[in-house]
Amino acid sequence: MTMHDLKQRARKLGIRALVSHWEEFAGQPWIKTLLDKEDEERQRRSFERRIREARIGEFKPLAEFDWAWPRLIDREAIEELMQLDFLKDGANVVLRGPNGIGKTMIAKNLAYQALMAGYKTRFVPASQMLSELAEHDGASARQRCLRKYTTVDLLVIDEVGYLSYANNFADLLYEVLNARYLKKSTIVTTNRIFEEWSEVFPHAACVVTLVDRLIHKAEVLSVDGESFRHREAMERAAQKASQRKGKRKTA
């Protein structure tokens, strides 16, 4: 890398003191090391900021997922999604299935993978996002709040269908999906088939259009089986029973 290239890099990084006094420092062997360290530090801070803003929270890595437990799951399709090609196409992903089967865990792994690849991401429970949008009555306040969910590269909306909402909440979800339509990707997890979304948003006129926006150019994956949480609860109960039995024998 030439001195000219290094100076341009310093200017791009905004190290003004170095650029202003370039003639004094040009040729020094530590300049490239300094620029490398500054670049690394900025990337680290950027990643940490994006992690905070994404609000993914704790999750189990996909490598620890028990693929043999669900009765129905397309492992190949999920691992293919982890390559993030759907983000390049602005396509959506819908993960559908009963509670406790791993939909949220898969969605969080996809969100984290996107963060690692440099995409701006946000994870939010559906009830939190819709309640927040509903609280902003004024047009300008609503638009500011909407931008938080419409401008990120990947938006993960978790648990659509676990609660029922007033019909205006369907309008709010439609606003989010419509603003992102064919431009930015959205992942939705739901425990309901689409025909039941009219029960989630009773009397909402836009439900059919909302679903149409969501599933057009989307991959819809179903996961089915018994709850992981139920299995873990049963295992803990069996372990405690075994421990109590052992104590009685030694008493």
Backbone bond lengths (Angstrom), bond angles and torsions (degrees), N, CA, C in turn:
res aa  C-N    CA-C-N  psi(-1)  N-CA   C-N-CA  omega(-1)  CA-C   N-CA-C  phi
1 M - - - 1.462 - - 1.535 109.51 -
2 T 1.318 116.96 128.13 1.462 120.90 -177.26 1.529 111.14 -77.13
3 M 1.348 115.88 166.99 1.456 120.56 177.25 1.543 111.02 -61.86
4 H 1.330 114.98 -34.83 1.466 118.77 177.83 1.524 110.23 -64.04
5 D 1.339 116.64 -43.07 1.471 121.00 178.47 1.524 111.06 -62.37
6 L 1.336 115.49 -41.35 1.468 119.88 179.74 1.532 111.02 -64.61
7 K 1.329 115.73 -39.30 1.464 119.13 179.72 1.529 109.95 -66.12
8 Q 1.324 116.93 -41.21 1.461 120.13 178.44 1.525 110.90 -63.95
9 R 1.315 115.63 -36.93 1.463 120.11 178.72 1.526 110.45 -67.13
10 A 1.338 116.43 -41.57 1.466 120.95 177.60 1.519 110.70 -62.51
11 R 1.330 116.79 -39.08 1.460 120.87 178.36 1.536 110.63 -65.49
12 K 1.325 115.45 -41.78 1.462 120.39 179.80 1.524 110.86 -64.38
13 L 1.333 116.81 -36.27 1.454 121.11 179.05 1.527 112.43 -78.46
14 G 1.316 116.16 -9.06 1.457 120.17 177.15 1.515 114.52 77.34
15 I 1.336 117.48 26.41 1.471 120.18 178.05 1.529 106.86 -87.25
16 R 1.318 115.91 82.48 1.457 121.70 -169.41 1.528 113.13 -66.13
17 A 1.325 117.19 -38.93 1.466 119.64 -178.60 1.530 110.81 -61.37
18 L 1.327 115.93 -40.99 1.463 120.03 179.87 1.529 110.67 -67.02
19 V 1.327 116.91 -42.44 1.459 120.58 -179.74 1.529 110.53 -66.37
20 S 1.348 117.50 -42.04 1.467 121.77 -177.69 1.525 112.21 -64.43
21 H 1.324 116.43 -32.36 1.471 121.40 -177.57 1.529 110.55 -112.37
22 W 1.323 115.15 34.28 1.463 119.75 -174.12 1.522 112.48 -58.48
23 E 1.313 117.28 -40.46 1.462 119.36 -177.64 1.519 111.93 -61.49
24 E 1.322 117.41 -29.14 1.464 120.85 179.37 1.523 111.94 -73.51
25 F 1.345 115.73 -32.96 1.464 119.55 -172.29 1.528 114.07 -105.88
26 A 1.331 117.40 -13.36 1.471 120.38 -177.89 1.526 110.42 -53.71
27 G 1.311 115.98 133.70 1.455 120.78 179.15 1.516 113.75 95.67
28 Q 1.343 117.88 -12.18 1.460 120.17 -179.96 1.538 109.88 -69.95
29 P 1.334 118.00 135.54 1.472 120.71 -175.43 1.533 113.87 -68.85
30 W 1.348 117.29 -17.36 1.460 119.47 -176.20 1.529 113.45 -86.13
31 I 1.341 117.70 -6.30 1.465 119.67 -174.93 1.529 111.31 -62.68
32 K 1.331 117.29 -47.50 1.469 119.59 -178.46 1.521 110.83 -63.12
33 T 1.345 116.96 -41.02 1.472 120.09 178.44 1.517 111.02 -61.18
34 L 1.350 116.25 -42.61 1.460 120.99 178.41 1.525 110.86 -60.41
35 L 1.317 116.74 -45.55 1.465 120.59 -178.90 1.526 111.29 -66.36
36 D 1.344 116.42 -38.58 1.464 120.21 177.11 1.529 110.72 -61.46
37 K 1.332 116.11 -45.28 1.466 120.60 -178.88 1.532 111.20 -65.27
38 E 1.334 116.40 -40.92 1.463 120.35 178.59 1.529 110.28 -63.50
39 D 1.320 116.26 -41.85 1.460 121.04 179.24 1.529 110.40 -63.08
40 E 1.341 116.93 -45.65 1.464 121.51 179.42 1.523 111.09 -61.44
41 E 1.344 116.49 -43.17 1.456 120.72 -179.00 1.526 111.14 -64.24
42 R 1.314 116.88 -40.35 1.469 119.85 179.42 1.520 111.15 -67.02
43 Q 1.323 116.66 -39.47 1.459 119.38 177.77 1.521 110.88 -64.88
44 R 1.343 116.40 -38.98 1.457 120.39 178.57 1.520 110.73 -63.47
45 R 1.351 116.48 -47.17 1.462 120.03 -179.63 1.525 110.90 -64.41
46 S 1.332 116.58 -38.33 1.461 120.47 179.07 1.519 110.74 -63.27
47 F 1.328 116.59 -43.15 1.464 120.58 179.39 1.524 111.00 -64.96
48 E 1.332 116.78 -43.28 1.462 120.14 179.43 1.522 111.29 -63.34
49 R 1.340 116.30 -38.45 1.457 120.15 177.80 1.524 110.52 -65.28
50 R 1.327 116.76 -43.81 1.459 119.98 -179.79 1.533 111.62 -66.42
51 I 1.335 116.37 -34.00 1.468 120.75 176.40 1.533 109.92 -62.99
52 R 1.344 115.73 -45.66 1.469 119.55 179.83 1.526 110.88 -62.45
53 E 1.318 116.09 -45.95 1.462 120.60 -177.04 1.538 111.78 -68.66
54 A 1.330 116.53 -29.05 1.465 120.33 -178.52 1.528 111.96 -70.32
55 R 1.333 117.80 -31.65 1.467 122.93 177.50 1.520 112.20 55.08
56 I 1.318 115.64 44.80 1.469 119.79 -179.74 1.524 110.97 -72.90
57 G 1.324 117.45 -36.61 1.459 120.05 -178.37 1.522 111.36 77.10
58 E 1.319 115.58 -168.78 1.463 120.90 -178.30 1.527 110.33 -77.80
59 F 1.327 115.09 148.72 1.460 119.78 177.24 1.513 109.42 -161.51
60 K 1.332 115.13 157.10 1.462 121.25 177.99 1.528 108.97 -84.07
61 P 1.352 118.25 131.48 1.469 119.55 178.28 1.528 111.00 -60.91
62 L 1.310 115.35 148.31 1.458 120.63 -179.30 1.523 111.57 -60.24
63 A 1.338 116.43 -27.55 1.467 120.53 179.54 1.530 111.71 -63.23
64 E 1.333 117.46 -22.07 1.465 121.60 -179.18 1.530 112.47 -97.16
65 F 1.316 117.14 2.62 1.462 120.99 -177.42 1.518 110.65 -71.98
66 D 1.327 116.91 134.16 1.466 122.30 178.94 1.528 108.72 -86.77
67 W 1.319 115.82 92.48 1.464 120.87 -176.27 1.529 112.26 -66.50
68 A 1.329 117.16 -20.17 1.464 119.95 -176.88 1.524 112.44 -81.17
69 W 1.348 118.19 -13.85 1.462 119.91 -175.22 1.538 113.51 -75.61
70 P 1.332 120.38 -48.59 1.476 118.58 -179.86 1.526 111.54 -64.63
71 R 1.332 114.48 144.13 1.465 118.40 175.72 1.519 110.93 -71.89
72 L 1.342 115.45 -31.38 1.467 120.54 -177.77 1.522 108.88 -135.28
73 I 1.322 116.46 120.34 1.465 121.40 174.47 1.524 108.41 -164.87
74 D 1.305 116.01 138.41 1.465 120.95 179.90 1.525 108.13 -100.66
75 R 1.320 115.70 89.07 1.470 120.46 -176.41 1.521 111.34 -61.69
76 E 1.319 116.62 -41.70 1.468 120.19 -178.34 1.530 111.21 -60.99
77 A 1.333 116.75 -41.97 1.466 120.46 -179.66 1.526 111.19 -66.01
78 I 1.332 117.14 -40.39 1.462 121.10 -179.30 1.527 110.74 -67.67
79 E 1.322 116.47 -43.61 1.469 119.52 178.33 1.528 110.97 -65.80
80 E 1.319 116.70 -31.07 1.469 120.53 175.74 1.530 110.45 -68.26
81 L 1.332 117.22 -38.23 1.459 120.69 176.83 1.525 111.56 -61.77
82 M 1.313 116.54 -30.84 1.465 120.62 179.97 1.528 111.60 -65.59
83 Q 1.328 117.87 -12.99 1.469 121.27 174.66 1.532 111.18 -78.60
84 L 1.333 116.97 -12.48 1.470 124.63 172.60 1.534 114.78 69.98
85 D 1.310 117.14 18.96 1.467 118.69 177.71 1.524 111.47 -62.70
86 F 1.331 117.79 -29.37 1.463 120.37 -179.08 1.528 111.48 -63.88
87 L 1.343 116.93 -27.68 1.457 120.03 177.78 1.520 111.55 -68.29
88 K 1.305 116.47 -36.56 1.461 120.20 179.66 1.533 110.82 -66.61
89 D 1.330 116.19 -27.96 1.465 120.88 -178.57 1.521 112.61 -93.33
90 G 1.336 118.08 -3.96 1.457 120.23 -175.45 1.516 112.27 65.84
91 A 1.344 117.04 27.69 1.462 121.84 -177.73 1.529 110.74 -88.95
92 N 1.334 115.55 158.25 1.462 121.44 179.55 1.516 111.33 -101.68
93 V 1.341 115.02 166.17 1.458 122.05 175.61 1.523 107.37 -134.92
94 V 1.331 116.12 131.94 1.464 121.20 174.71 1.524 107.96 -119.45
95 L 1.336 115.86 123.95 1.459 122.25 176.52 1.522 107.39 -107.27
96 R 1.325 116.30 116.37 1.458 120.80 -171.23 1.521 110.48 -122.16
97 G 1.343 116.22 134.93 1.454 119.80 178.38 1.512 111.67 166.21
98 P 1.344 118.03 176.26 1.462 121.90 -176.61 1.531 112.41 -71.20
99 N 1.319 115.19 171.68 1.466 121.05 -179.42 1.530 111.49 -63.37
100 G 1.331 114.75 145.43 1.461 120.91 169.09 1.513 115.91 76.17
101 I 1.321 118.71 13.62 1.465 121.04 -174.93 1.525 112.75 -99.84
102 G 1.354 117.77 -1.77 1.464 119.63 173.37 1.513 116.00 110.75
103 K 1.328 118.40 8.38 1.463 120.64 -178.18 1.529 111.31 -62.27
104 T 1.327 116.29 -47.85 1.465 120.30 -178.19 1.516 110.81 -65.32
105 M 1.322 117.32 -40.05 1.461 121.19 178.32 1.525 111.15 -60.40
106 I 1.326 116.81 -43.07 1.469 120.66 178.20 1.523 109.96 -64.28
107 A 1.344 116.57 -44.10 1.466 120.93 -179.66 1.530 110.98 -62.10
108 K 1.327 117.25 -40.61 1.463 120.50 179.56 1.532 111.32 -67.48
109 N 1.309 117.25 -36.73 1.466 119.82 175.82 1.523 111.37 -64.03
110 L 1.331 116.82 -39.88 1.465 120.04 177.16 1.527 110.70 -65.20
111 A 1.335 116.46 -40.54 1.465 120.36 178.86 1.524 110.83 -63.64
112 Y 1.321 116.47 -42.91 1.471 120.09 -179.42 1.529 110.64 -66.89
113 Q 1.321 116.87 -39.62 1.460 120.71 177.51 1.522 110.37 -61.02
114 A 1.327 116.43 -39.99 1.466 120.75 177.99 1.524 110.66 -64.39
115 L 1.331 117.16 -40.84 1.462 120.75 177.09 1.520 111.03 -60.82
116 M 1.321 116.32 -44.66 1.462 121.09 -179.90 1.527 111.17 -61.52
117 A 1.331 116.01 -29.14 1.469 121.00 -179.65 1.525 112.25 -86.65
118 G 1.342 116.72 -0.04 1.456 120.04 176.11 1.511 115.62 97.97
119 Y 1.332 117.93 5.45 1.462 120.96 179.82 1.533 110.44 -84.04
120 K 1.314 115.81 143.23 1.463 121.27 174.44 1.527 107.99 -80.90
121 T 1.337 115.75 126.90 1.463 121.29 -169.19 1.520 111.10 -133.42
122 R 1.320 116.43 150.95 1.473 120.53 173.83 1.523 109.02 -142.34
123 F 1.335 114.91 132.23 1.466 122.26 176.59 1.523 107.80 -110.96
124 V 1.353 117.49 131.28 1.458 119.72 -177.64 1.532 109.97 -151.07
125 P 1.333 117.58 135.20 1.469 119.22 170.68 1.528 109.34 -64.46
126 A 1.313 116.84 143.07 1.467 121.06 -177.48 1.523 111.47 -57.08
127 S 1.328 117.46 -42.78 1.463 120.59 -177.45 1.523 111.39 -63.16
128 Q 1.331 116.77 -37.89 1.469 120.14 179.79 1.523 111.07 -67.20
129 M 1.318 116.92 -46.25 1.462 120.42 -178.48 1.523 111.44 -63.51
130 L 1.329 116.78 -46.67 1.466 120.09 -176.55 1.525 111.32 -68.82
131 S 1.325 117.16 -38.02 1.471 119.66 177.75 1.521 110.74 -65.30
132 E 1.321 116.38 -40.60 1.462 120.40 179.36 1.522 111.14 -64.21
133 L 1.320 116.55 -43.32 1.461 119.88 178.78 1.528 111.33 -65.32
134 A 1.329 116.63 -38.11 1.461 120.63 -179.19 1.522 112.09 -66.60
135 E 1.328 116.36 -28.81 1.468 120.73 -179.16 1.528 112.12 -71.22
136 H 1.329 117.26 -21.89 1.462 120.89 -178.84 1.532 109.10 -92.96
137 D 1.327 115.88 94.02 1.459 120.62 -174.94 1.531 113.25 -77.55
138 G 1.340 116.58 -40.15 1.450 119.86 -177.51 1.512 112.32 -67.94
139 A 1.318 116.43 148.82 1.467 121.06 -176.85 1.517 112.12 -60.83
140 S 1.337 117.53 -45.08 1.463 120.00 -177.63 1.522 111.06 -69.04
141 A 1.344 116.87 -39.67 1.467 120.38 178.38 1.517 110.59 -65.61
142 R 1.331 117.01 -40.64 1.459 121.73 178.03 1.526 110.80 -62.14
143 Q 1.315 117.67 -42.07 1.457 121.32 -179.45 1.526 111.41 -65.28
144 R 1.334 116.12 -38.84 1.469 119.17 178.06 1.525 110.54 -63.98
145 C 1.317 115.29 -42.13 1.459 119.86 178.97 1.529 111.05 -67.23
146 L 1.317 116.88 -40.69 1.461 121.22 178.94 1.523 111.61 -60.30
147 R 1.334 116.25 -39.49 1.474 119.59 -177.38 1.519 111.78 -59.97
148 K 1.320 116.15 -29.64 1.458 120.19 178.91 1.525 111.22 -61.27
149 Y 1.346 115.23 -29.79 1.463 120.21 -177.09 1.529 113.41 -105.39
150 T 1.307 117.35 -16.65 1.469 119.13 -175.67 1.525 113.34 -99.50
151 T 1.329 118.46 -15.08 1.466 119.63 -174.61 1.524 113.75 -99.24
152 V 1.344 118.14 -15.28 1.463 119.13 -179.84 1.524 109.87 -70.06
153 D 1.342 115.91 153.23 1.467 120.19 -179.43 1.521 111.60 -66.09
154 L 1.338 115.48 -38.37 1.467 120.34 -179.32 1.525 109.03 -134.55
155 L 1.317 115.86 123.04 1.459 122.09 176.00 1.525 108.07 -112.06
156 V 1.335 116.57 127.45 1.466 121.87 175.90 1.522 108.13 -109.29
157 I 1.330 116.89 115.70 1.463 122.89 178.03 1.523 107.33 -105.29
158 D 1.321 115.88 112.04 1.466 121.35 -172.16 1.531 111.44 -98.35
159 E 1.322 114.81 141.02 1.464 122.72 169.21 1.538 114.13 67.26
160 V 1.312 117.08 45.53 1.470 119.96 169.90 1.533 107.18 -74.51
161 G 1.333 116.86 123.53 1.455 120.40 178.57 1.508 114.39 111.36
162 Y 1.329 117.45 -10.46 1.460 120.07 -179.49 1.530 111.10 -78.25
163 L 1.335 116.83 -22.36 1.457 122.89 177.00 1.527 108.73 -128.60
164 S 1.316 116.04 160.20 1.461 120.80 172.15 1.520 108.77 -101.08
165 Y 1.332 116.26 149.36 1.458 121.12 -173.94 1.522 110.63 -129.15
166 A 1.318 114.74 160.45 1.460 120.35 170.74 1.520 108.87 -64.85
167 N 1.327 117.01 155.37 1.463 119.64 -173.15 1.524 113.44 -63.68
168 N 1.350 117.97 -25.83 1.468 118.47 178.81 1.524 111.61 -69.11
169 F 1.335 117.95 -19.56 1.459 120.50 177.33 1.525 110.75 -68.52
170 A 1.333 116.64 -31.31 1.470 119.88 175.06 1.516 110.04 -63.95
171 D 1.331 116.72 -38.00 1.463 120.49 177.37 1.525 110.82 -62.28
172 L 1.337 116.27 -38.82 1.472 120.65 -179.84 1.528 110.92 -67.20
173 L 1.337 116.07 -43.30 1.466 119.26 178.02 1.525 110.09 -64.31
174 Y 1.327 116.32 -38.18 1.458 120.11 177.70 1.531 110.63 -62.26
175 E 1.328 117.05 -41.71 1.467 120.76 178.98 1.526 110.90 -57.61
176 V 1.326 115.92 -44.38 1.466 120.41 -179.82 1.528 110.62 -63.97
177 L 1.334 116.36 -50.74 1.460 120.25 -177.08 1.523 111.92 -66.07
178 N 1.321 116.62 -37.98 1.461 120.00 -179.08 1.530 111.33 -67.11
179 A 1.342 116.65 -38.46 1.462 120.20 178.96 1.529 111.47 -66.43
180 R 1.320 116.77 -27.96 1.465 121.21 -178.52 1.534 112.38 -93.62
181 Y 1.297 117.23 -9.97 1.458 124.44 -170.55 1.530 112.74 -53.25
182 L 1.335 115.77 120.68 1.464 125.09 177.07 1.535 113.76 64.87
183 K 1.324 117.38 4.94 1.469 120.42 -179.69 1.521 112.15 -115.02
184 K 1.321 116.26 -43.78 1.461 120.58 -177.55 1.522 109.24 -133.93
185 S 1.309 116.32 147.27 1.460 121.15 -173.18 1.526 112.54 -84.21
186 T 1.333 114.60 146.47 1.463 122.18 177.06 1.523 108.52 -131.35
187 I 1.325 115.77 135.57 1.462 121.78 172.44 1.519 107.33 -108.42
188 V 1.328 117.09 131.68 1.454 122.31 177.74 1.520 108.86 -124.33
189 T 1.337 117.01 132.47 1.463 120.25 170.15 1.525 107.63 -107.56
190 T 1.316 115.75 140.10 1.465 120.29 -177.07 1.518 110.23 -151.47
191 N 1.313 115.71 149.46 1.466 121.34 175.30 1.520 111.38 -101.63
192 R 1.337 116.87 8.25 1.466 121.44 -176.50 1.522 111.17 -118.50
193 I 1.332 115.45 144.69 1.456 119.04 168.41 1.526 107.01 -72.93
194 F 1.317 117.90 158.45 1.463 120.77 -173.27 1.528 112.09 -63.93
195 E 1.325 116.83 -29.57 1.463 119.80 179.36 1.528 111.58 -64.29
196 E 1.332 117.32 -19.02 1.462 121.30 -179.13 1.528 112.90 -95.91
197 W 1.321 117.74 -0.49 1.466 119.09 -178.78 1.530 111.90 -66.99
198 S 1.318 117.28 -21.13 1.462 119.39 175.38 1.526 110.96 -67.97
199 E 1.340 117.33 -19.74 1.460 121.67 174.39 1.526 110.83 -81.45
200 V 1.306 115.89 -29.11 1.474 120.62 177.91 1.526 109.56 -72.00
201 F 1.343 115.30 -38.70 1.477 121.30 178.61 1.526 108.41 -121.03
202 P 1.335 118.11 75.54 1.467 120.88 -175.23 1.534 111.97 -59.71
203 H 1.314 115.10 135.90 1.470 122.97 174.56 1.532 113.34 66.71
204 A 1.327 118.08 11.87 1.472 120.03 178.37 1.529 109.10 -82.08
205 A 1.322 115.82 125.73 1.473 120.21 -175.67 1.520 112.85 -73.57
206 C 1.344 117.01 -21.92 1.473 119.21 -171.52 1.521 113.96 -95.20
207 V 1.340 118.59 7.01 1.469 120.23 -173.73 1.526 111.58 -59.48
208 V 1.330 117.50 -44.64 1.468 120.84 -178.29 1.529 110.06 -61.98
209 T 1.324 116.94 -44.80 1.466 120.74 179.31 1.515 111.02 -66.83
210 L 1.334 116.14 -37.67 1.465 121.34 178.74 1.528 110.38 -59.77
211 V 1.338 115.90 -49.68 1.467 120.38 179.47 1.523 110.69 -63.76
212 D 1.320 116.59 -38.69 1.470 121.03 178.94 1.532 111.03 -59.88
213 R 1.334 116.70 -43.87 1.464 121.42 177.74 1.528 110.89 -62.69
214 L 1.327 115.61 -41.14 1.456 120.38 -176.00 1.522 112.60 -67.68
215 I 1.327 116.81 -46.01 1.469 118.76 -170.70 1.524 113.72 -90.64
216 H 1.361 117.17 -12.53 1.455 117.84 175.24 1.521 108.45 -65.80
217 K 1.300 117.17 126.88 1.460 122.97 -178.06 1.535 110.54 59.61
218 A 1.345 115.20 44.79 1.460 120.31 -179.46 1.519 110.17 -128.09
219 E 1.328 115.90 155.93 1.453 121.73 171.47 1.521 106.93 -104.14
220 V 1.327 116.04 118.92 1.463 121.48 -179.41 1.529 107.81 -105.96
221 L 1.338 115.60 116.31 1.457 121.17 -177.22 1.521 109.87 -116.81
222 S 1.323 115.72 130.13 1.461 121.09 178.08 1.522 110.17 -99.86
223 V 1.322 115.13 136.89 1.470 122.44 175.04 1.517 106.36 -124.01
224 D 1.337 117.11 130.90 1.459 119.22 -177.07 1.523 109.61 -139.85
225 G 1.316 114.77 153.74 1.449 120.31 179.98 1.510 111.37 146.01
226 E 1.326 115.58 -176.25 1.458 121.17 177.91 1.531 110.01 -76.65
227 S 1.317 115.95 152.21 1.454 122.24 -178.02 1.525 111.96 -64.71
228 F 1.339 116.05 134.13 1.461 120.61 172.45 1.526 110.17 -61.00
229 R 1.320 116.63 -39.40 1.463 120.52 -178.08 1.527 110.92 -64.72
230 H 1.339 115.68 -38.45 1.465 119.24 176.91 1.518 110.27 -65.04
231 R 1.327 116.59 -41.22 1.465 119.75 178.79 1.522 110.99 -62.22
232 E 1.345 116.38 -44.16 1.456 120.25 -179.83 1.523 111.50 -64.67
233 A 1.337 117.11 -36.68 1.464 120.78 177.75 1.527 110.61 -64.72
234 M 1.321 116.32 -42.18 1.465 120.54 178.46 1.521 111.23 -65.26
235 E 1.326 117.11 -39.12 1.466 121.19 178.59 1.525 111.09 -65.25
236 R 1.356 116.67 -40.89 1.462 119.99 178.10 1.527 110.77 -65.23
237 A 1.330 116.26 -40.86 1.462 120.17 179.31 1.524 110.76 -63.32
238 A 1.339 116.96 -41.82 1.460 120.82 179.23 1.527 111.03 -65.95
239 Q 1.343 116.17 -38.63 1.459 120.49 179.21 1.530 111.10 -64.82
240 K 1.340 116.42 -44.34 1.465 119.89 178.96 1.518 111.67 -64.76
241 A 1.339 116.36 -39.14 1.466 119.98 178.26 1.521 110.44 -62.90
242 S 1.334 115.82 -39.65 1.461 120.56 178.68 1.524 110.96 -65.76
243 Q 1.336 116.47 -40.19 1.461 120.34 178.81 1.523 111.66 -65.65
244 R 1.341 116.29 -41.21 1.462 119.44 178.50 1.526 111.38 -64.94
245 K 1.335 115.02 -38.13 1.476 119.99 178.53 1.512 110.29 -63.74
246 G 1.361 116.20 -40.27 1.457 119.77 179.86 1.518 112.30 -66.25
247 K 1.345 117.22 -37.30 1.463 121.56 178.53 1.516 111.50 -65.62
248 R 1.347 115.66 -38.08 1.467 119.09 -179.77 1.528 111.11 -65.61
249 K 1.349 115.91 -34.93 1.462 119.74 -179.87 1.515 112.79 -68.73
250 T 1.358 115.50 -34.69 1.471 120.14 -177.30 1.526 111.86 -86.88
251 A 1.351 117.02 -9.54 1.484 119.70 -177.14 1.532 110.93 -74.64
